[in-house]
């Protein structure tokens, strides 16, 4: 099948550079990766990964990271206890 349909999209230059670096390590070009994504969309009849809004716990953790809050613990069990896990 001839591949002649053209797709044009805009993205941030830094994001593009990082993605291209990852694709290169995987042995893929951007075009091949997009075709792979499109094939998966066709097979799954939708986006081939979960697209979700973050929950309350995730939002809290993201805010803490942004505020650079940290938890100090003496070992893994102590950390889990302090995190309520």
N, C-alpha and C positions, 0 to 999 in steps of 0.2 A: 504494500500500500504506500503510495507516494505521500510524503510529508511536506505539504506545501502551504497549509493554513498557518497564518502568522498570528502571534499573540504579542501584544505590547503591554508592558506593565511598568509602573514606577515604584521604586523602593529606595530606602536609605542606602547610600554608598557603602557605609561600614557593614551593614547587614548583608548586602550583596557580596562583598569581599569575603566575609566570614563563611557564608553559605557556599560560595564557589570553592573555598579552601576545603571545606568538608566534603563537597561533592568530588573534588579531585582525589582526596584520600579514598573515597569509595569507588573511584574509577568511573565517575559519571560526569557528563556535561550538564549544564543547566537545562538544555533542551531534553536530554534523556531523563533527568529527574522530573521535569514537568510532565513528560509523557507517562512516566511511571505513576505519578500522582493522579493524572487523568484516568489511567487504566484502573487504578484502585477505586476511584470515585465511581466509575462505571460498574465495577464488580460489586461494590458495596451499596450502590444506589444512594450515595451520600458521601459526606466527608469521611475519610477512612480512619479518623481518630476522634476522640471525644473533644467537644468544644463546650466547656462548661464555665459558668461564672463561679468565682471562688466562694467557698462557704465562709461562715463566720470565723471558724478556727484559722483557716488559711489567711483571711484578711487580717486577723489579729497578728499572725506570725509575720506577714508582709510588713505591717506597720511597725512591729518591733524591730525588724531588720532595718527598715528605713531610719528608725530612731536609734539604731545601733545598740539596742538593749541586749545584754548577754546574761547567760545563766552560768554561774560558776559551780562546779561540782567536783568532788574528790575522785569519783569513779563513775562508771556507766550507770550502775544501779542508783546512785545518788542523783545523777542527771535525770533519769527516768522518773524518779520520785518527785523531783522539783518540777518537771514538766507535766506531771499527772498522767504519765503513760503506764 
